[in-house]
Amino acid sequence: MTGTKQPPEERRRAGLARSLFRVALPRWRSGRYSLSQLFFNFYLLAMGSFVAIAFTADFVISTAQRGITDDYARRFMRGTITLIEDELFRHPRYTWERKIKELDEKFSYRLDIVERITLDRKLTAAQVTKLDAGDIAIDHDGDIMYHRLGTSSRVLVVGPLASSRNPELTDRMPLELRLRLLTWSLTGVIFAIALWFWVRPIWRDLEALRQTARALGDGDFEARAPCARSQLFAPLSDTMNGMAERVQQLIATHRELSCGISHELRTPIARMRFALEMLAETDEQGERQRLWSMMEDDLDELDHLIDTSLTYARFEREAPEPHFSSVDLAEWLTDEVDNVRVLGRSLDVTVDCSQLPETCPVDLDRKAMPYALRNLLRNAFKYARTRIVVSAELADSRVQIHVDDDGIGIPSDEREHIFSAFTRLDRSRDRATGGYGLGLAIARRVLELHGGTAKASDAPLGGARLTLCWPSHRPG
């Protein structure tokens, strides 16, 4: 393996960059978030932003108020400077240097006398003009004051006024600095306490969500996120639990469909294989025609199975939003029964709307509800002996459609199971009554979209009664 060695300086800089990167991100310890690291990241970011904003605001305010502050300082010091000037004028000029040193010892800030010409480079033109006019000039820092002594070329220098710039007071921390340190210390401590109580529940919720997500990723679809302690993560926790339930339901549906369809495919495929073998062994035209007809029926059965399975999977997967429209129940029911009456062949199929008022408008999805009714009718066609009665009634603002037959009926302990996918009471594989066990499951899904349900009971004719029940008017 070949390569170039990094110089020591580059290796040191790369190590420093990695260290800063590790500090900037929350660390993981034993597969968990580090609460202290998360807290310090938030604290440093928030406190640093707060300090930067505070200093910027202080700079802007100080700059805006500089003129006001200088005027206040000038008025405040005018009396002191006038007294010093009067004291100097009581003595000859050649003694001013000695006298100012004597006065300097009595003040906590410095006093001095300089020649006027030496200030041309220190002061601005506006300050020089103010100085020559006999007013008090203040330097840019607002800390040193200059006043011309009468009409002489000598200038009284007062300051620096700040104690931090006076050598004799450097052994003490300035009061302003002490106040600032105390203020910022209290602010930092109070902010840290408040931030800790804010970050801790967030960290707990975040850790709980991470553990739940890891469990779901590992295939444990029974895992659920606990109730969030903070309102910030409560919607996320509810959404994750809803997603987990939906994924679990979809996987169960997929498994159920896969097992059921694979089981149902065996019979028609076995019959087709048998018919093909018989077809190869016979030359009789009538027998060949019968075998061809059997295979066509098996293909139709496979096609019907796939179509029904896809319909059921769509209702399970998408839970489509129903599109309600108002229809006259008696007229709609009669038309739907007439559309599938031919499938009943010789059966006596009757529609009874005598329990309905003369006009009975109800809300339903005109695309989905026919699925439910037709599947109930197909089930009745399989098991009825001679007669089927379809009736409707309106009770307590709920629509009830009954499909009664005079067949073998349904045992009471099996009436709830028949609405599950691939559940059949008749275990035979005969085309006439075998079915796939999906029709009634689809009917229940359709009624759930309408806010209702499908149920089974005993029919007055002696067989089974299957009932569709839902509110007559859409919710809201």
PEVEN-V208891 format. One line per field, one symbol per residue. ss: DSSP state (~ for helix, > for strand, _ for the rest). psi: psi as a letter, one per 40 degrees, with the letter a starting at -180 (. if undefined). burial: # if it has 9 or more other ideal C-beta (glycine too) atoms within 8 Angstrom, else .. A space follows every 10 residues. Layout:
ss: ???
psi: ???
burial: ???
//
This chain:
ss: _______~~~ ~~~~~~~~~~ ~~~~___>>_ _>>_~~~~~~ ~~~~~~~~~~ ~~~~~~~~~~ ~~~~_~~~~~ ~~~~~~~~~~ ~~~~~~~~~_ __~~~~~~~~ ~~~~______ >>>>>~~~~_ ____~~~~~~ ~~____>>__ ____>>>>__ ___>>>>>__ __~~~_~~~_ ____~~~~~~ ~~~~~~~~~~ ~~~~~~~~~~ ~~~~~~~~~~ ~~~~~~~___ __________ ~~~~~~~~~~ ~~~~~~~~~~ ~~~~~~~~~~ ~~~~~~~~~~ ~~~~~~~~~~ ~___~~~~~~ ~~~~~~~~~~ ~~~~~~~~~~ ~~~~~~~~__ ___>>>>>~~ ~~~~~~~~~~ ~~~~___>>> >>________ >>>>>___~~ ~~~~~~~~~~ ~~~___>>>> >>>>>__>>> >>>>>_____ _~~~__~~~_ __________ ________~~ ~~~~~~~~~_ __>>>>>>__ ___>>>>>>> >_____
psi: hiihhhiddd dddddddddd ddddihihhf eiihdddddd dddddddddd dddddddddd ddddeddddd ddddddeddd ddddddddee iideeddddd ddddeeieii iihiiddeed ediidddddd ddeeihhhid efehihhhgb eieihhhhii dhdeehdeee eihidddddd dddddddddd ddddddeddd dddddddddd dddddddeeg eeiihihhdi ddeddddddd dddddddddd dddddddddd dddddddddd ddddddddde eiehdddddd dddddddddd dddddddddd ddddddddgi higiihihdd ddddddddde ddeebeihhi hhfdeiidhg hihihedddd dddddddddd ddeiddihhh iiihhffhhh hhhiifaeih ideedddeei ifhhdheieh ddedaefddd ddddddddde faihiiaiid eebihhhhhi idiii.
burial: .......... #..#...... .......... ..###.###. ###..##..# #......... .#...#..## ..##..##.. #..##.##.. #....#..## ..##....## #.##.#..#. ..#...##.# #....####. .########. ...####### #.#..#..#. ...#..##.. ...#..##.. ##..##..## ########## .##.##.... #.#.#..#.# ..##.##..# #..#..#### #.#..##.## #..##.###. ##..##.##. .#....##.. ##.##.###. ##..##.##. ######.... ......#.## .###.##..# ...#..#.#. ###..#...# .#####.### ########## ####..#### ####...### #######.## ...##..##. ####.#.... ...####### ########## .#.#.#..#. #.######## ##....
//
